[in-house]
Amino acid sequence: MSISMDDLELSCWECEGKGVIEQQGKQQTECPKCEGKGTVLTAQGQTLLHFIKKHL
């Protein structure tokens, strides 16, 4: 079984993968959905992260 990065995370739909959201013209703020990373975890990614945190 192999797992690809696409199985674990997706581009953030809120900031379109940029990590920042433009507000009031030119002011940019960190995207609240992805916390500035530009990606969000899938359900499988969240499960893997939980497993790793539990065993480390």
N, CA, C and O atoms as CSV, one atom per row, in Angstrom:
chain,resi,resn,atom,element,x,y,z
A,1,MET,N,N,0.841,-1.179,0.000
A,1,MET,CA,C,0.000,0.000,0.000
A,1,MET,C,C,0.889,1.245,0.000
A,1,MET,O,O,1.828,1.337,0.790
A,2,SER,N,N,0.602,2.181,-0.862
A,2,SER,CA,C,1.350,3.430,-0.866
A,2,SER,C,C,0.380,4.596,-0.666
A,2,SER,O,O,-0.770,4.562,-1.105
A,3,ILE,N,N,0.875,5.603,-0.001
A,3,ILE,CA,C,0.075,6.786,0.281
A,3,ILE,C,C,0.772,7.975,-0.356
A,3,ILE,O,O,1.962,8.194,-0.128
A,4,SER,N,N,0.050,8.735,-1.142
A,4,SER,CA,C,0.633,9.927,-1.755
A,4,SER,C,C,0.259,11.161,-0.929
A,4,SER,O,O,-0.643,11.110,-0.092
A,5,MET,N,N,0.954,12.253,-1.172
A,5,MET,CA,C,0.665,13.491,-0.463
A,5,MET,C,C,-0.761,13.971,-0.747
A,5,MET,O,O,-1.391,14.588,0.112
A,6,ASP,N,N,-1.269,13.691,-1.946
A,6,ASP,CA,C,-2.644,14.077,-2.276
A,6,ASP,C,C,-3.662,13.343,-1.408
A,6,ASP,O,O,-4.776,13.829,-1.215
A,7,ASP,N,N,-3.290,12.184,-0.887
A,7,ASP,CA,C,-4.175,11.446,0.009
A,7,ASP,C,C,-4.205,12.075,1.406
A,7,ASP,O,O,-5.151,11.858,2.164
A,8,LEU,N,N,-3.176,12.849,1.744
A,8,LEU,CA,C,-3.034,13.384,3.094
A,8,LEU,C,C,-3.409,14.851,3.229
A,8,LEU,O,O,-3.891,15.278,4.277
A,9,GLU,N,N,-3.186,15.625,2.166
A,9,GLU,CA,C,-3.496,17.043,2.239
A,9,GLU,C,C,-3.963,17.574,0.893
A,9,GLU,O,O,-3.631,17.032,-0.161
A,10,LEU,N,N,-4.741,18.647,0.954
A,10,LEU,CA,C,-5.272,19.306,-0.235
A,10,LEU,C,C,-4.972,20.796,-0.143
A,10,LEU,O,O,-4.757,21.321,0.950
A,11,SER,N,N,-4.955,21.475,-1.280
A,11,SER,CA,C,-4.813,22.932,-1.286
A,11,SER,C,C,-5.988,23.535,-0.531
A,11,SER,O,O,-7.127,23.087,-0.665
A,12,CYS,N,N,-5.699,24.541,0.251
A,12,CYS,CA,C,-6.744,25.218,1.011
A,12,CYS,C,C,-7.703,25.905,0.052
A,12,CYS,O,O,-7.274,26.625,-0.850
A,13,TRP,N,N,-8.990,25.688,0.241
A,13,TRP,CA,C,-9.993,26.269,-0.637
A,13,TRP,C,C,-10.262,27.733,-0.285
A,13,TRP,O,O,-10.766,28.493,-1.113
A,14,GLU,N,N,-9.928,28.119,0.932
A,14,GLU,CA,C,-10.185,29.490,1.374
A,14,GLU,C,C,-9.201,30.481,0.747
A,14,GLU,O,O,-9.605,31.538,0.262
A,15,CYS,N,N,-7.915,30.140,0.758
A,15,CYS,CA,C,-6.878,31.044,0.236
A,15,CYS,C,C,-6.311,30.567,-1.101
A,15,CYS,O,O,-5.390,31.176,-1.645
A,16,GLU,N,N,-6.864,29.480,-1.623
A,16,GLU,CA,C,-6.425,28.888,-2.894
A,16,GLU,C,C,-4.957,28.468,-2.850
A,16,GLU,O,O,-4.246,28.564,-3.850
A,17,GLY,N,N,-4.514,28.006,-1.690
A,17,GLY,CA,C,-3.163,27.483,-1.531
A,17,GLY,C,C,-2.087,28.534,-1.306
A,17,GLY,O,O,-0.902,28.200,-1.277
A,18,LYS,N,N,-2.469,29.789,-1.149
A,18,LYS,CA,C,-1.486,30.872,-0.967
A,18,LYS,C,C,-1.047,31.038,0.489
A,18,LYS,O,O,0.065,31.494,0.755
A,19,GLY,N,N,-1.904,30.673,1.415
A,19,GLY,CA,C,-1.593,30.830,2.831
A,19,GLY,C,C,-1.992,32.176,3.400
A,19,GLY,O,O,-1.990,32.367,4.616
A,20,VAL,N,N,-2.333,33.105,2.529
A,20,VAL,CA,C,-2.765,34.434,2.972
A,20,VAL,C,C,-4.051,34.818,2.258
A,20,VAL,O,O,-4.339,34.349,1.157
A,21,ILE,N,N,-4.813,35.678,2.910
A,21,ILE,CA,C,-6.055,36.187,2.336
A,21,ILE,C,C,-5.927,37.702,2.239
A,21,ILE,O,O,-5.534,38.370,3.195
A,22,GLU,N,N,-6.261,38.227,1.079
A,22,GLU,CA,C,-6.215,39.671,0.889
A,22,GLU,C,C,-7.480,40.288,1.450
A,22,GLU,O,O,-8.589,39.880,1.106
A,23,GLN,N,N,-7.306,41.269,2.314
A,23,GLN,CA,C,-8.447,41.953,2.917
A,23,GLN,C,C,-8.295,43.444,2.722
A,23,GLN,O,O,-7.184,43.973,2.760
A,24,GLN,N,N,-9.389,44.111,2.516
A,24,GLN,CA,C,-9.422,45.564,2.366
A,24,GLN,C,C,-8.408,46.049,1.332
A,24,GLN,O,O,-7.559,46.892,1.625
A,25,GLY,N,N,-8.506,45.513,0.138
A,25,GLY,CA,C,-7.631,45.954,-0.943
A,25,GLY,C,C,-6.311,45.230,-0.972
A,25,GLY,O,O,-6.189,44.201,-1.636
A,26,LYS,N,N,-5.308,45.743,-0.264
A,26,LYS,CA,C,-3.964,45.168,-0.359
A,26,LYS,C,C,-3.458,44.531,0.931
A,26,LYS,O,O,-2.425,43.862,0.917
A,27,GLN,N,N,-4.155,44.722,2.033
A,27,GLN,CA,C,-3.703,44.147,3.301
A,27,GLN,C,C,-3.883,42.632,3.275
A,27,GLN,O,O,-4.973,42.145,2.977
A,28,GLN,N,N,-2.827,41.884,3.582
A,28,GLN,CA,C,-2.893,40.425,3.589
A,28,GLN,C,C,-2.774,39.913,5.011
A,28,GLN,O,O,-1.947,40.387,5.790
A,29,THR,N,N,-3.617,38.935,5.340
A,29,THR,CA,C,-3.560,38.302,6.650
A,29,THR,C,C,-3.446,36.797,6.469
A,29,THR,O,O,-3.842,36.251,5.439
A,30,GLU,N,N,-2.903,36.138,7.474
A,30,GLU,CA,C,-2.759,34.683,7.441
A,30,GLU,C,C,-4.129,34.027,7.334
A,30,GLU,O,O,-5.072,34.433,8.013
A,31,CYS,N,N,-4.236,33.026,6.492
A,31,CYS,CA,C,-5.504,32.327,6.296
A,31,CYS,C,C,-5.875,31.563,7.572
A,31,CYS,O,O,-5.064,30.791,8.083
A,32,PRO,N,N,-7.081,31.769,8.086
A,32,PRO,CA,C,-7.485,31.082,9.314
A,32,PRO,C,C,-7.773,29.585,9.109
A,32,PRO,O,O,-7.663,28.804,10.054
A,33,LYS,N,N,-8.137,29.187,7.899
A,33,LYS,CA,C,-8.454,27.775,7.647
A,33,LYS,C,C,-7.206,26.898,7.678
A,33,LYS,O,O,-7.219,25.820,8.273
A,34,CYS,N,N,-6.118,27.358,7.034
A,34,CYS,CA,C,-4.902,26.537,6.923
A,34,CYS,C,C,-3.768,27.055,7.802
A,34,CYS,O,O,-2.674,26.491,7.803
A,35,GLU,N,N,-4.025,28.126,8.549
A,35,GLU,CA,C,-3.028,28.739,9.428
A,35,GLU,C,C,-1.780,29.163,8.662
A,35,GLU,O,O,-0.667,29.080,9.181
A,36,GLY,N,N,-1.971,29.617,7.422
A,36,GLY,CA,C,-0.870,30.124,6.615
A,36,GLY,C,C,-0.047,29.066,5.892
A,36,GLY,O,O,0.954,29.396,5.256
A,37,LYS,N,N,-0.449,27.805,5.977
A,37,LYS,CA,C,0.310,26.720,5.350
A,37,LYS,C,C,-0.041,26.534,3.878
A,37,LYS,O,O,0.781,26.052,3.100
A,38,GLY,N,N,-1.241,26.907,3.500
A,38,GLY,CA,C,-1.678,26.743,2.115
A,38,GLY,C,C,-2.307,25.397,1.827
A,38,GLY,O,O,-2.805,25.163,0.726
A,39,THR,N,N,-2.288,24.507,2.813
A,39,THR,CA,C,-2.898,23.184,2.655
A,39,THR,C,C,-3.701,22.828,3.901
A,39,THR,O,O,-3.435,23.331,4.992
A,40,VAL,N,N,-4.679,21.960,3.720
A,40,VAL,CA,C,-5.466,21.437,4.833
A,40,VAL,C,C,-5.397,19.914,4.787
A,40,VAL,O,O,-5.315,19.320,3.711
A,41,LEU,N,N,-5.430,19.297,5.946
A,41,LEU,CA,C,-5.357,17.837,6.018
A,41,LEU,C,C,-6.672,17.193,5.591
A,41,LEU,O,O,-7.753,17.711,5.873
A,42,THR,N,N,-6.564,16.073,4.917
A,42,THR,CA,C,-7.729,15.251,4.614
A,42,THR,C,C,-8.034,14.419,5.855
A,42,THR,O,O,-7.291,14.476,6.835
A,43,ALA,N,N,-9.105,13.656,5.824
A,43,ALA,CA,C,-9.439,12.775,6.949
A,43,ALA,C,C,-8.311,11.761,7.174
A,43,ALA,O,O,-7.962,11.462,8.316
A,44,GLN,N,N,-7.751,11.242,6.100
A,44,GLN,CA,C,-6.656,10.276,6.219
A,44,GLN,C,C,-5.412,10.957,6.798
A,44,GLN,O,O,-4.694,10.355,7.597
A,45,GLY,N,N,-5.157,12.186,6.408
A,45,GLY,CA,C,-4.026,12.937,6.944
A,45,GLY,C,C,-4.193,13.210,8.431
A,45,GLY,O,O,-3.227,13.120,9.188
A,46,GLN,N,N,-5.393,13.539,8.854
A,46,GLN,CA,C,-5.666,13.778,10.267
A,46,GLN,C,C,-5.476,12.499,11.076
A,46,GLN,O,O,-4.942,12.538,12.185
A,47,THR,N,N,-5.908,11.373,10.526
A,47,THR,CA,C,-5.750,10.088,11.203
A,47,THR,C,C,-4.273,9.749,11.368
A,47,THR,O,O,-3.851,9.318,12.442
A,48,LEU,N,N,-3.490,9.939,10.319
A,48,LEU,CA,C,-2.058,9.648,10.381
A,48,LEU,C,C,-1.368,10.562,11.395
A,48,LEU,O,O,-0.535,10.101,12.176
A,49,LEU,N,N,-1.706,11.846,11.388
A,49,LEU,CA,C,-1.114,12.789,12.341
A,49,LEU,C,C,-1.452,12.388,13.771
A,49,LEU,O,O,-0.579,12.411,14.639
A,50,HIS,N,N,-2.696,12.023,14.029
A,50,HIS,CA,C,-3.101,11.587,15.368
A,50,HIS,C,C,-2.303,10.347,15.800
A,50,HIS,O,O,-1.854,10.265,16.943
A,51,PHE,N,N,-2.130,9.392,14.892
A,51,PHE,CA,C,-1.377,8.179,15.191
A,51,PHE,C,C,0.082,8.505,15.543
A,51,PHE,O,O,0.631,7.975,16.510
A,52,ILE,N,N,0.694,9.375,14.753
A,52,ILE,CA,C,2.097,9.738,14.994
A,52,ILE,C,C,2.243,10.444,16.336
A,52,ILE,O,O,3.149,10.126,17.107
A,53,LYS,N,N,1.354,11.407,16.624
A,53,LYS,CA,C,1.427,12.134,17.899
A,53,LYS,C,C,1.233,11.196,19.073
A,53,LYS,O,O,1.861,11.373,20.117
A,54,LYS,N,N,0.370,10.196,18.918
A,54,LYS,CA,C,0.093,9.253,19.999
A,54,LYS,C,C,1.294,8.385,20.320
A,54,LYS,O,O,1.514,8.023,21.476
A,55,HIS,N,N,2.076,8.047,19.295
A,55,HIS,CA,C,3.173,7.097,19.493
A,55,HIS,C,C,4.542,7.744,19.587
A,55,HIS,O,O,5.541,7.031,19.691
A,56,LEU,N,N,4.626,9.047,19.556
A,56,LEU,CA,C,5.924,9.721,19.715
A,56,LEU,C,C,6.039,10.394,21.040
A,56,LEU,O,O,7.065,11.006,21.336
